[in-house]
Amino acid sequence: MSEDMKQAALDYHAQPKPGKISIELTVPAETQRDLSLAYSPGVAEPVREIAKDPENAYKYTGKGNLVAVISDGSAILGLGNLGPLASKPVMEGKSLLFKRFAGIDSIDLEVDAESPQAFIDTVKRIAETFGGINLEDIKAPQCFEIERALIEHCNIPIFHDDQHGTAIVTVAGMLNALEIQGKKIEEAKLVCLGAGAAAIACCKLLISAGMRPENIFMIDRKGVIHSGRDDLNQYKAIFASTTDKRTLDDAIDGADAFLGLSGANLLKPEQLAKMAANPVVFACSNPDPEIDPKIANEVRGDLIMATGRSDYPNQVNNVLGFPFIFRGALDVRATAINEEMKLAAAEAIRKLAKEEAPESVLKAYGVDKLDFGRDYIIPKPMDSRLLTRVSEAVAKAAVDSGVARVPYPANYPLNSVDDIR
């Protein structure tokens, strides 16, 4: 960033008072009677009701609209392991997005844990406070163990957004891009450069969406993940191919799609040139993608490209997913966010890109039109229809798959955050 932009970012987080979120009252607290109802002796009545039936916590407290954003700071953005306290600005930002886009109250929690088990124990003990938990910026492979254990022990949605949020939005965009390029997901050959949490989650969800495992070539720092390697953890081993391909240069030859979740400038122009006709390239490393979009489009005029950046077309942005996924899950008191809900979210996002963009979106992005095609395969984050479509799809999928504890909400579909209690 420029020096001006760096200073603007610091000022944004520091002014008018430090931080980006605050707590506000939802009931009057002006009179003696108000205080008697809010605390002693009146508060004893909801306490008794919750003791009789724990589900009454959703009726008498803010649990049902409260999500914790929790991190150990071991994988902060692209900055690495800088510790829990340094992750706080990011976690506050995630809480801001929950409130801004889905009306969800959210609090950030930074956990200084000496081991994955200590982190698990800490979160497990406080989980009842919340309607859901968003895990964030936890390095692989610990993130897999942490999420699995918390899902097993907690009766609320546990969602590692670096994995599943990225996967949901990626799958939505990839399905549309392949469709525009005239390719079927069942036949497409994908090279995934990167083998961390996001890469593994993306490839798993692509398989759930119809991609064949044998058509995925995942690459880590040592090369193609193949069945002859003896250095693979259990998470990478799932993607071990029976192949003689050993390098990115080998794997990219004739590939239909490339998914980059690795580092800057790792896909060379000559490698892009070797891809099949009408390729799809998702170069999602931030802030610098695996290949510069300008260079990529010079090399391949038949390309569809997406990045993680807002200054190029087709931004793969998790904010298209997680606020609305949690909104739908919370509104039916889901006990988990399962595969059916993830695929429903991806499908809702995918379909929305095919609809005519409203004037409010065009104005927000300073354009005259947004037509489904090479430069518009995925909706814009400021599209307010995401709240309606994605939340509704997730809530329905939760009910249909049996993880909802209450029926489909009477106030659905939501048209704005004003519709939320």
Phi, psi and omega in degrees: 000156174292162179299323178297318181291322178299316180292322178298322178295317179296319179295321180300320182279343184258339188234150003283346169216155187302138179095178186233356180226159177212172178252135180233156178279145178250357181226160178292146177216052188252339186237170176299321179297318178304314182292327178293326177283321183291323183233230184276136007265350189298328184296342180298330184294309175296330176301313180297319181294321179290324177297325177290319184212110182304334179296340178292347174299329178287337181273324190249356179226177180274008183309318187290347179234029185236123179239135174265134172256114192236135180215158169253002178070022184274350179208069186279114180046231175258018188263348176091202185273094181250006176092162186297317184295321179294339179280349187302317178301323179291316182293322174298320179297322178295320177297320177302316182293321176303314183289315184295318188261337184226007177065023182266128173287135185215143179231140180267142179226123179251121190252121176268091185245137184279349181201163175304322181293322177296321176298312180302312182298319180296310183293320180302322184286338182253000189298329183298340179297332195246159172276339179194161180230125175258110174278144189211141170052050175246128189289156173274151001272001182303327183299327180293313179298316181296312181295316181301314182295319181290323175299320181294324187262343185250149183254029177228163179297127173245124191218113175272103190293329178300329175276291196278326176297315176300317182296316183297313181290322177298314180297318178302310180292320182295319178299316179292318181296316178297321179298313180298324181278001177076029182244144177264137182298330180291340183251344187292140175257126186244135168253124178249111179268107187126143182220032178270198185301311183294317181298314181295317179295319179299313182292324176298315182288327174298321176296317177299330180276355174127352180287142181277133181304323182290349178264006180252125175244107181264140185233128174250194184296339182262001178116199182298137175278107185233166188291347179274355181277143180246017184244022187262135172284174186296335183279321176287326186301333178302330186255018179289116183270149169271095189204157174264003176287137184234339184232167174302321180298323176292311189291326187286342183295112179082005180290145178275329185218150177232132176237115181254120175224060192223275183199174187289139168058036180267344175261115184276150179306320181292333175285318175301322181297337182275353182290163180296168176301146179054060183281160174242127181234116172253100181255092195256007174296136181240143002277347182251122183288172182296335172212139180295128181304325179296316178294316182301317181287335174289324182285319185229106178285348181260020188273145159247128185231142173230152176223182174266007187258149181275349182266009172231158177298158171062060177281124173275102189234122182299340181293346172291344187242297196301321181298321186277330175296313177293323179303310179296320180293317180296321187289344173245014181050049181296144178273350181198166168248103188262182183298321179299320180291321178296314180294324177296320178296315180299318181294320179295318178296316181301314182293325183298327180296339182274349180270158179296129181287135180289163182301325181298324179288316179301318180294319182298330183252004174065039180233161181274331180201158173225106182251136178306124182170199187305323183259008179209082181254356186211144183296164176273146182302330182277007179284108185293344180290344177301321179301315181294306191286312186286315179300316180298315181297319180292316179299316179297317180295324177296316178296312184294329182268000172085016179256002178274145179255351174226161182292170174306130189297141180291334182273007178275154356283149177282138178255338177198170178295345177292341179280351184272143183301000000 
